[in-house]
């Protein structure tokens, strides 16, 4: 198959990004062009290769091209905030731990209501630390499970393009299905009957808006004090100030023509 026939096929794409610099700089005409073209064949749900133009080689007018193939599934960068993972919690053991520790709680009364409340909260936290995972995931894929891991392993170990494309399609289909189910579950769990707090939290997460505005750490008094401080000279020449003021007053009192 010739290059023209190969590049005109349905699964062949031209790798070009207008934001990248030009691949050739003519030293004679002082122009920049893109004579170096790169094509790629993509099958199924395979990720599209990425082409980057590097810096010029010494004593050369060409810029080399670096073509990389990204991973099939791109991880999501998480925030450095520790959270409870209630989906992976061991709720039966959690309930049994609370029932066992509740037998040793003090009997609440008017005298020790605060101590009884703090002891009960401590029991809940101790049981949660043992049976509910908690931590920070720096890079994760939403809705990832064991079956997705097996499909990704099959994709990486595939020996033919057809097997690799079939595994990629099945993996992306499962991820899309799981994410659609997660979205449906989230929307159905929102109820405005009793409280709209969870609904607004979900909307703020989707729009990227903070739930509470961050107060300015600098007060108005501090700004006014800084302005006054900027208007004062640390080592002012008082003699020069008196002389300048006297000359200005003499000019103001001088008779006019």
N, C-alpha and C positions, 0 to 999 in steps of 0.2 A: 504494500500500500504506500502510495506517495505521501509526501507531507501535506499537499493540498487536500487529498482525499481524507487523510487522517484528521486534519484540523477542521474539515467541514462536517464531520460526523456529529451526531446529536449530543454525545457525551463529552465532546472536546470544548474547552473554554479557554479564552485568552486571559492570562494573568496580567492585569494592568490596574494600577492605582494612580489617578492623576495627582494625588498629593505627594507621591514619591518623586525624587529628583530624576532628571533625564539620565539615560545610560551612556550617552556619548557627548563629549565636549570637543568641538573642533577648535584646535588652537590656531588654525590659519584664518578661518572665517569668524571665529568668536561666536559660535552658535551652539545650541544644545538641542539634540534630537534623541529619538528612541528607536534606533535601528535593531536593537536586540529584543526580540520577542520571545515570550515563553508561553507554551500551551500545556494544558494538563487535561487528562481524561479522568472524569469522575463518574463512578457507578453507584447507583442507589443513593443512600444517605451518607456516603463518605464525605468527610469535611473537605472543603475547597482549600488547596494549597495556598500559602501566603508567600508573596514575592517582595523582597526588600532590596533596595538599591544601596550598596555600600559606598564607602569613600573611594576616591580614585587611587589606582596603583601609581607608584612612582614611575615617572617617564612613560606614562601611558595616558591616552585620552579617553579610555573606557572606564566605566564604573562597573565592578562585578555585581552580579545578581545572586542573591541568596534565597533559595526556595525551600521552605519548610512545610511539613504536613502537620497540622495541629492534631491533638488527640481527638478521638471520636466524641467524647463527652467532656465539656469544659466545666471544671469545678467552680463553685461560687465562693468568693472570699467572705468569710464570716467576720463579725465584729468582735473585738476583744472583750466580750461581756459573758460571764458565766451564767448559764441558764439550766433549769431543770428540764430533762427530757422525759416528759410524762408518757410518751408513746412507748418507751422501752422500760417503763417502771414495772416492778414485780408487785402488783397490787395485792395478791393473796398474802404474801409474806409481810407486806406493809400493814395490812389489817391485823394480822396475828400479832405483830410486834406492838401495835398500839393497844390491843386488848390485853396483852400480857402486862405492859407497863402501866395501864390505867388502874390496875388493882392496887398499886402502891402510891397512887396520887393522894394528896391530903384532901380531906373532906372540906369543900368550900363553905365558908361561913362569913358573917359580916366582919369578923376580925381579920381574916386572912384571905380575903377575896383576891387581892393582888398577887399574893404568893401562890395561890392555887392556879390562877390564870397563867402565870409565868412557868409554873411546873408543867402545865398541860401543853403549852407552846413548845417547851423544851422536849417533851415526849414526841411531839409531831416532827420536830426537826431531827431528832436522833433517828427516828424510824425512816425518815426521808433520805438521810445521808447514807443509810445502809442499803436501801432497796430502790431508790430513784437515782438514775445516773445524772450527774451534774458536771459540766465542764464547758470548754470552749473548743469549737471546731474551726481551725484556721481555713481549711479548704474542704468543702463538702459538696455533694451533688444532691439536690432535693429529691426525695422519693426513691433513693437508691436502696436496693435490697439484695438478697443473696442471688436471686435469679438474674438480676442485672449484672452482678459480678460474674456469673457463669457465662452470660451472653458476651460480655466484654472479653473474657478469656477465650471463648470460641472465636471471636473476631480476630484477636491477636494471633491465634494459633492456626488460622485458616490457611490452606495451601493454594487455593484457587480464588480468583476474583469473584466468582459466583457465590462461593461459600462466605467469603468476607462480606459481600454486599447483602446477602440474606441475613447474616448475623447482625449487621449494622441496622438493617431495616427493622428486624424484630426487636432490637434493643431500644431504638428510638420510639417504636410503637408502644412498647411497654412503659417507657418513661412518660410519654404523652398521656397514656391512659391513667397512670398513677397520679400524675399532676392534675388531670381533670377531676378525678375522684377526690383528691385533696381540696381542690377549689370548691367543688360542690358541697363537700362536708363543711368547709369553713363558712360558706354563704348560708347554708341551712341552719347552722348553729347560731347565727346572729339573730337576736330577738330584741325588738324595741319595746316589748310589753313592759318589762320591769326596769331595764336600764339600757341606755344607748352608748355606754362607755366602750364596750367591746367593738361595736360597729365603728365608732370613730377611731379607735386604735387601729383597726384593720385598714380604714381609709387612709390614715396617716402613714402607715407602713407602705401602702401601694403608691402613694404620691410622694413619699420621701419627706413629708412635713413633720416637724417635731411636735409632739403632743403639747409641750409647754414651752413658751418662749424663754430663751436663756437670758437672764437679766444681765445688764451691763455691769462689769466689775468696777467701773470707774464712776464715781458719783459726780454730781454737778458742782459740789463744793471743791472737789479736787481739781476739776478743770478750771474753775475760777481762780483758785490759788496758783495754779501753774501759769495762767495768763498774767497775773499780777507779778509773779516771780520773773517771767520773761521780760517784762517792761522795766525791770530794775537792773542797773548795771552794778556788778559786784564791786568794782574799783572805780567809782566815778571821780572825775577830776573837778572838784568844787571850784577851784580858782578859774579854770577855763569856763565853767558855767556862769560864774559871776561876771567875767569879762564879756562874754557873749551877750548876756542879758543887758549889761550896761550899754554896749554898742547899739543894740536893737532899740533901747529906750531913747538914746541920743538921736538916732535917725528918725524916730517917730516924732520927737519934739522939734526937729529942725524946721525952720520957716520954709514955706513953699515959694516957688518963683512967682 
